[in-house]
Amino acid sequence: MRTRTAHSRPPVSRRSSKRTLSPLRSVLALGTWGLLAASLIGFLGRTWFVFELASHFPVQYGLAAGAATLFWLRKSRLMLAVSVGVLVWSGIQVLPWLMASPPPAPEKRDFRVLHSNVFFVEHDTRRVVALIEKEQPDLFVLHEMIPKTIRKIDRATRAKYPYQFSTWAKNECYILVGSRTPIRIDRKAWLENRTIHYRTILNGRPLHFITVHPRTPTVGWWFRERNEQLAYVAGLARRQREPTLLIGDFNTSVWSPIYHDLIRVSGLNACRWGYGLAPTWNNLTGIPLLMIPIDHALINDGLQTVGFRTEDLPKSDHKSLVVDLAFRKDHN
C-alpha cells in the first residue's frame, strides 16, 4: 500500500513579507508626499492656475491625510509626520469655517436673495421657476442662462419680478437678474466688464447689487481674466457707501489666495461665515465631501446676514444659495 506524505509549506519569512508590501508602501509614500505638495502649492495660487486649483481641496486632503496617518502609525515615523502635518494644516484651513458662530443679527429679514447657477445644458426652466416660487426672494440672480431660457424665465416670472436685466457673461452663458422693485443699471460695469451692478430701493433703503460670473480658470488666460474681473468687482464694491451685496459663482473657493484678495480689497464680509462650509459644486457627484464652496455672497457693513443656506436645484452641478439679509440701522 502506498502512503502519501504530507508536505507542509515553509513559513513565509518576515523579509519576504516586507518585499511583498514594498510596492504598496512606495505608492502610499508617494501619495502622502503628493498630499503635502498639493497642500502647500496652493500658497502660490496667484502665480499659476494649476497652483490655485490645488488650493480648493483642504477638506479632501484632510480626509486622505487622516487615512494615511492611520496607515503610517506603526510603519514609518517620517511618513507619519508628513501625513499628520497635512492633517493639521487642513484643519487650520477648514475648522474655522465649521466652528464659527453666526454674527449677531435681527431675527427678521428685510429681504431675501436667491442665487442659482442653472447649468446651461439644461433647458427645462420649470425647476428654476419652482425654486423661485418656493423661496419667494425679493431679488434673484441666475447664472449660466442662454437666450432661450432667459425668455422662458421672463414669461414665467415677469408678473412678480417686473424688473429684469440680462447680459452675456462668458462662452454661451448669460446672467439674468430679477427684482420686485425698480433697478438702475450701471452701464459702465455692464459694457466694460460684463458685470451687473444696479441700485434699487427695498423697504425704503438703498441697496447696491453686484453679480459677475467669470471664466473657469483652467487655462492661463481664463485664469488671468477671472482674476481681473474679481479685482474689478472688489474695487467696485469697496467704492459703494450704501448697503452693498456682491453675489455669484466666482469659480474660486474660500481657501484660494484669489478669494482672500477679493475679501481684502473689497472689505466685504462672507455671508457664509457662521453657517458652515455650505459647499455648492460639484452637486452632480451626490457626495457632499467631494464638493467645494465656489458660489459666494458677500456684504459690506450696511447689511447683516440673517440666514444663509444652500438648496438643491435638480440637474444642476451647483447648489443654489438662499440668503436672508437685514439693513443695519446704524449704517449711514
Residue, then its C-alpha position, 0 to 999 in steps of 0.5 A: m500500500r502506498t502512503r502519501t506524505a504530507h508536505s507542509r509549506p515553509p513559513v513565509s519569512r518576515r523579509s519576504s513579507k516586507r518585499t511583498l508590501s514594498p510596492l504598496r508602501s512606495v505608492l502610499a509614500l508617494g501619495t502622502w508626499g503628493l498630499l503635502a505638495a498639493s497642500l502647500i502649492g496652493f500658497l502660490g495660487r496667484t502665480w499659476f492656475v494649476f497652483e490655485l486649483a490645488s488650493h480648493f481641496p483642504v477638506q479632501y486632503g484632510l480626509a486622505a491625510g487622516a487615512a494615511t496617518l492611520f496607515w503610517l502609525r506603526k510603519s514609518r515615523l517620517m511618513l507619519a509626520v508628513s501625513v499628520g502635518v497635512l492633517v493639521w494644516s487642513g484643519i487650520q484651513v477648514l475648522p474655522w469655517l465649521m466652528a464659527s458662530p453666526p454674527p449677531a443679527p435681527e431675527k427678521r429679514d428685510f429681504r431675501v436673495l436667491h442665487s442659482n447657477v442653472f447649468f446651461v445644458e439644461h433647458d427645462t426652466r420649470r425647476v428654476v421657476a419652482l425654486i423661485e416660487k418656493e423661496q419667494p426672494d425679493l431679488f434673484v440672480l441666475h447664472e449660466m442662462i442662454p437666450k432661450t431660457i432667459r425668455k422662458i424665465d421672463r414669461a414665467t416670472r415677469a408678473k412678480y419680478p417686473y424688473q429684469f436685466s440680462t447680459w452675456a457673461k462668458n462662452e454661451c452663458y448669460i446672467l439674468v437678474g430679477s427684482r420686485t422693485p425698480i433697478r438702475i443699471d450701471r452701464k459702465a460695469w455692464l459694457e466694460n466688464r460684463t458685470i451687473h451692478y444696479r441700485t434699487i430701493l427695498n423697504g425704503r433703503p438703498l441697496h447696491f447689487i453686484t453679480v459677475h460670473p467669470r471664466t473657469p480658470t483652467v487655462g492661463w488666460w481664463f485664469r488671468e481674466r477671472n482674476e481681473q474681473l474679481a479685482y474689478v468687482a472688489g474695487l467696485a464694491r469697496r467704492q459703494r457707501e450704501p448697503t452693498l451685496l456682491i453675489g455669484d459663482f466666482n469659480t474660486s473657493v474660500w481657501s484660494p489666495i484669489y478669494h482672500d484678495l477679493i475679501r481684502v480689497s473689497g472689505l466685504n464680509a462672507c455671508r457664509w461665515g457662521y453657517g458652515l462650509a455650505p459647499t455648492w459644486n460639484n452637486l452632480t457627484g451626490i457626495p457632499l465631501l467631494m464638493i467645494p464652496i465656489d458660489h459666494a455672497l458677500i456684504n459690506d457693513g450696511l447689511q447683516t446676514v440673517g440666514f444663509r443656506t444652500e438648496d438643491l436645484p435638480k440637474s444642476d452641478h451647483k447648489s443654489l444659495v438662499v440668503d436672508l439679509a437685514f439693513r443695519k440701522d446704524h449704517n449711514 
